[in-house]
């Protein structure tokens, strides 16, 4: 089955409009997908819902931190408008803005003379801003050659523009998603600095794990398959598409029906 439960639009840090992302899914032949913008559900009112084509599941990606690691929690099967989660996400987005403003000030302190207005100019109509938007401003003002270079020079931990995050914990995100009627899933575990966090999150009430992911190696896929089996978690799949330049593998992932069906049943998508 060709599916994709992890993708982004320009409502957060992707570069496609919701309609353009939908068209990419259509052209690829994806059967069912979710948009999982960071800390916002703003793409959903703009996504087409044609009678034919890929099925759409409401999703989100909530950025959290735990023991110095970035731990992203995906949520599926949420209502596209939900007061409790909307209020929490609004607080998350405000924390993101505060962090980015602090990063801009640190960069200016070392002679990188961009402004927060520059960051906003390159963010189109994003509802949730993040470091990629600063990276775009750095590229636009010739301080970096491309997004990856901007992160390497200025925005990663230990670089001159980095500011620690103040996100919620993964445990709070899991609780919030469940209270909103959704299914929490651990995103891209292969990107964790400390793989032991998978065990901690699995024991904290997560219901699924993103076993099939764009940059997971075969060894990692097997490792997380075993973790899913051990903890009784469903397995999810996502390409984490942001932009053709950043995500050259595009949208969609081929997954065996037997591997993805438990996830589909859990989110009510069968």
C-alpha positions as CSV (number, residue, x, y, z in Angstrom):
1,X,0.0,0.0,0.0
2,X,1.3,3.5,-0.9
3,X,0.6,5.8,2.1
4,X,2.1,8.9,3.8
5,X,1.2,9.9,7.3
6,X,3.8,12.6,7.8
7,X,3.9,15.7,5.5
8,X,4.1,19.4,5.7
9,X,2.7,22.5,4.0
10,X,3.7,26.2,4.1
11,X,1.3,26.5,7.1
12,X,4.4,25.4,9.1
13,X,7.8,24.7,7.6
14,X,7.0,23.2,4.2
15,X,6.9,25.1,1.0
16,X,3.8,23.7,-0.7
17,X,0.3,25.1,-0.3
18,X,-2.2,22.5,1.0
19,X,-3.6,22.1,-2.5
20,X,-0.2,21.6,-4.0
21,X,0.7,19.0,-1.5
22,X,-2.6,17.2,-2.2
23,X,-1.7,17.2,-5.9
24,X,1.7,15.7,-5.2
25,X,-0.1,12.9,-3.3
26,X,-2.4,12.4,-6.3
27,X,0.4,12.3,-8.8
28,X,2.4,9.8,-6.7
29,X,-0.7,7.6,-6.4
30,X,-0.8,7.8,-2.6
31,X,-3.9,6.0,-1.3
32,X,-4.2,7.7,2.1
33,X,-2.3,10.5,3.8
34,X,-2.2,13.0,6.6
35,X,-0.8,16.6,6.7
36,X,1.1,16.9,10.0
37,X,2.2,20.5,10.2
38,X,4.0,21.6,13.3
39,X,1.7,22.8,16.0
40,X,-1.1,23.8,13.7
41,X,-4.1,22.4,11.9
42,X,-4.4,25.4,9.6
43,X,-3.9,23.5,6.4
44,X,-7.1,21.4,6.7
45,X,-9.6,24.1,5.7
46,X,-7.6,24.5,2.4
47,X,-7.2,20.9,1.5
48,X,-9.5,19.6,-1.3
49,X,-11.8,16.7,-0.5
50,X,-12.6,15.2,-3.9
51,X,-14.9,12.2,-4.3
52,X,-12.0,10.3,-5.8
53,X,-8.3,10.2,-5.0
54,X,-6.3,9.8,-1.8
55,X,-8.1,9.6,1.5
56,X,-7.2,12.4,4.0
57,X,-6.7,11.8,7.7
58,X,-6.4,14.8,10.1
59,X,-2.9,14.9,11.7
60,X,-0.5,17.1,13.5
61,X,3.1,17.1,14.7
62,X,3.8,18.5,18.2
63,X,7.4,19.4,18.9
64,X,8.5,18.5,22.5
65,X,11.7,18.2,24.4
66,X,12.9,15.6,26.8
67,X,16.3,15.2,28.4
68,X,17.9,17.6,25.9
69,X,16.4,15.7,22.9
70,X,13.9,16.9,20.4
71,X,11.0,14.4,20.6
72,X,8.2,14.9,18.1
73,X,4.8,13.4,18.7
74,X,2.4,12.9,15.9
75,X,-1.4,12.9,16.5
76,X,-4.0,11.3,14.2
77,X,-7.7,11.2,13.9
78,X,-8.2,14.6,15.5
79,X,-11.1,16.8,14.7
80,X,-10.0,19.6,12.4
81,X,-11.2,22.1,15.0
82,X,-11.0,21.3,18.7
83,X,-11.0,24.0,21.4
84,X,-8.7,22.2,23.9
85,X,-6.0,21.3,21.5
86,X,-6.3,24.7,19.6
87,X,-5.6,26.6,22.8
88,X,-2.6,24.5,23.6
89,X,-1.2,24.8,20.1
90,X,-1.7,28.6,20.2
91,X,0.6,28.6,23.3
92,X,3.2,26.4,21.5
93,X,3.2,28.8,18.5
94,X,3.8,31.8,20.8
95,X,6.7,30.0,22.4
96,X,8.1,29.3,18.9
97,X,7.9,33.1,18.0
98,X,9.6,34.0,21.3
99,X,12.4,31.5,20.5
100,X,12.9,32.8,17.0
101,X,13.0,36.4,18.1
102,X,15.8,35.5,20.6
103,X,17.7,33.6,17.8
104,X,17.5,36.7,15.6
105,X,18.9,38.8,18.4
106,X,21.8,36.4,19.0
107,X,22.6,36.4,15.2
108,X,22.6,40.2,15.1
109,X,25.0,40.1,18.1
110,X,27.5,38.3,15.9
111,X,27.1,40.5,12.9
112,X,24.4,38.6,11.0
113,X,22.1,41.5,10.4
114,X,18.7,40.0,9.6
115,X,15.5,41.2,11.3
116,X,12.4,39.4,12.4
117,X,10.6,41.1,9.6
118,X,13.0,39.4,7.2
119,X,12.0,36.0,8.8
120,X,8.3,36.8,8.4
121,X,8.7,37.9,4.8
122,X,10.0,34.5,3.8
123,X,7.3,32.6,5.8
124,X,4.4,33.2,3.3
125,X,1.2,32.6,5.3
126,X,2.7,30.1,7.8
127,X,0.7,29.7,10.9
128,X,3.6,28.2,12.8
129,X,7.1,29.5,12.4
130,X,10.3,27.5,13.1
131,X,14.1,27.5,12.5
132,X,13.7,26.8,8.7
133,X,12.1,30.2,8.3
134,X,15.2,31.9,9.8
135,X,17.3,29.7,7.5
136,X,15.4,31.0,4.5
137,X,16.1,34.6,5.6
138,X,19.8,33.7,6.0
139,X,19.9,32.3,2.5
140,X,18.0,35.3,1.1
141,X,20.4,37.7,2.6
142,X,23.5,35.7,1.4
143,X,24.6,34.6,4.9
144,X,24.3,30.9,3.8
145,X,24.3,29.0,0.5
146,X,21.2,26.9,1.3
147,X,19.0,25.7,4.2
148,X,21.4,23.0,5.3
149,X,24.3,25.4,5.3
150,X,22.3,27.9,7.3
151,X,21.6,25.2,10.0
152,X,25.2,24.1,10.0
153,X,26.6,27.6,10.3
154,X,24.1,29.3,12.6
155,X,21.1,27.3,13.8
156,X,22.1,23.9,15.2
157,X,23.0,23.3,18.9
158,X,26.3,24.9,19.6
159,X,26.1,27.4,16.7
160,X,25.9,31.2,17.3
161,X,22.2,31.5,16.6
162,X,20.9,28.6,18.6
163,X,18.5,29.0,21.5
164,X,17.3,26.1,23.6
165,X,13.6,25.2,23.0
166,X,11.0,25.6,25.7
167,X,8.5,23.1,24.3
168,X,6.2,20.9,26.3
169,X,7.2,17.4,27.3
170,X,6.3,14.4,25.1
171,X,4.1,13.2,28.0
172,X,2.1,16.4,27.9
173,X,1.7,16.1,24.1
174,X,0.6,12.4,24.4
175,X,-2.0,13.4,27.0
176,X,-3.3,16.4,25.0
177,X,-3.7,14.3,21.8
178,X,-5.6,11.5,23.7
179,X,-7.8,14.0,25.5
180,X,-8.6,15.5,22.1
181,X,-9.7,12.1,20.7
182,X,-6.6,11.4,18.7
183,X,-4.0,8.7,18.5
184,X,-0.4,9.7,19.6
185,X,2.5,8.3,17.6
186,X,6.3,8.7,18.1
187,X,7.8,10.4,15.0
188,X,11.1,9.5,13.4
189,X,12.7,7.6,16.3
190,X,15.8,7.2,14.2
191,X,16.6,10.9,14.6
192,X,16.7,10.7,18.4
193,X,20.1,11.4,19.9
194,X,19.4,8.9,22.7
195,X,17.6,5.8,21.3
196,X,16.7,4.7,24.9
197,X,14.0,7.5,24.8
198,X,12.0,5.1,22.6
199,X,11.5,2.8,25.6
200,X,10.6,5.7,27.9
201,X,8.0,7.1,25.5
202,X,6.6,3.6,24.7
203,X,6.0,3.1,28.4
204,X,4.4,6.5,28.8
205,X,1.2,5.7,26.8
206,X,2.2,6.3,23.2
207,X,0.0,4.1,20.9
208,X,2.2,3.9,17.8
209,X,5.7,4.4,16.4
210,X,6.8,5.7,13.0
211,X,8.7,2.6,11.9
212,X,8.8,3.4,8.2
213,X,10.4,6.8,7.6
214,X,12.3,8.5,4.8
215,X,15.8,8.4,6.3
216,X,15.6,5.2,8.4
217,X,18.1,2.6,7.5
218,X,17.0,-1.0,7.1
219,X,18.6,-1.7,10.5
220,X,16.7,1.1,12.1
221,X,13.4,-0.1,10.5
222,X,14.0,-3.5,12.0
223,X,15.0,-2.1,15.4
224,X,11.8,0.0,15.6
225,X,9.6,-2.9,14.2
226,X,10.9,-5.0,17.1
227,X,10.1,-2.1,19.6
228,X,6.6,-1.9,18.2
229,X,6.1,-5.7,18.7
230,X,7.6,-5.6,22.1
231,X,5.4,-2.8,23.4
232,X,2.3,-3.6,21.4
233,X,2.4,-0.4,19.3
234,X,1.0,0.1,15.8
235,X,3.5,0.9,13.1
236,X,3.1,4.1,11.0
237,X,4.8,5.4,7.9
238,X,5.8,8.9,6.6
239,X,8.1,10.5,4.2
240,X,8.2,13.8,6.2
241,X,8.0,15.8,3.0
242,X,8.7,19.5,3.3
243,X,10.1,20.5,-0.1
244,X,11.6,18.8,-3.1
245,X,15.0,20.2,-2.3
246,X,15.0,19.1,1.3
247,X,13.1,15.9,0.9
248,X,14.3,14.6,-2.5
249,X,12.6,11.2,-2.0
250,X,9.2,12.9,-2.4
251,X,5.9,11.9,-0.9
252,X,4.6,8.4,-0.2
253,X,6.0,5.2,1.2
254,X,5.3,1.6,0.1
255,X,4.3,-0.4,3.1
256,X,3.0,-4.0,3.3
257,X,-0.8,-4.0,4.0
258,X,-0.2,-6.3,7.0
259,X,2.2,-3.8,8.6
260,X,0.0,-0.7,8.2
261,X,-3.5,-2.2,8.7
262,X,-3.4,-2.1,12.5
263,X,-2.6,1.6,12.4
264,X,-5.4,2.3,9.9
265,X,-7.9,0.4,12.2
266,X,-6.7,2.4,15.2
267,X,-7.3,5.7,13.5
268,X,-10.6,4.6,12.0
269,X,-9.3,4.8,8.4
270,X,-10.3,1.3,7.2
